[in-house]
């Protein structure tokens, strides 16, 4: 099997670090500015990315099968040690 992102040491903690960073940054911006509108947009972004992740991970399970399922069981989705 070719080397994949699952074999990258940085991916040992979270499966979607860029999406997680984007959600956390948008939530942080909403908190710092105390903007309800930004908070609402951050929540919408989170739901949109959740749907995108579901689609992407479905494709990855089809391609890599049990190896990707094991990877999913061992790592968090967006935020290390939390979610």
N, C-alpha and C positions, 0 to 999 in steps of 0.2 A: 504494500500500500504506500502511496506517495506521502511525503511529510505534509501534515496539515496544520492548521491553527491549533488543533487540539494538542499538538506536541510542543507548542511554544510555552516556555516557562511562565511568561507573563499571563497566559490564558489559564493558569492553574487556579486563579481566584474568581474570575468572572468571565462569563461567555460573551457578553456584549459591552465591552468597556466604553466604547464611544457613545453608545446610546445611554448608558448609565451616567456618563459624564455630562451629556447634554441635558438629561432630566435634572440631575443634581444642580447644575449651573443655572438652569431656568428657575428651579425652586429657590435657589439662593438669591437670585436677582429679585424675585418676587418678595422674598422676606426682607432683603436689605432696603428695597424701595417702598415696602409696605403697600404694594399695589395689588388690589383684588383682581384687576384685569389680567395682570401678569401671572398671578396665581392660577386663574382660570385657564389661561393659555398653557401654563406648565402642566396642568392636569390633563388637558386635551392632548398635549404632546405625549404625555406618558401613555395614554390610552392608544393613540395612533401607533406609537412605537411597540406597544404590546402586541397589537395586531400584526405588525410587520415582523416581529420576532416569531410569532406563531407560524407565519407563512414560511419564513426562512428556515426555522428549525424543522418544520415538516419536510422541506426539501433536503435538508442535511441528514435527517433520519432515513429518508429514502435512499440517499446516496451512500451513507456510511453505516447504516443499520445499527447493530448492537454497540459498536464502538462509540457512536455519537450518543446513544442512550446512556451508556455508562458515564460518558463525559458530563452529560446533563445532570446525572444523579450526584456527581462529585462536586460540581461547581455551581455557584449562584448565578442568577441571570443578569442582574444589573449592578448590584452593590455588593462588594465583597463582605462575606460573613453575615449579611442581612437578608438580601432578596436577589 
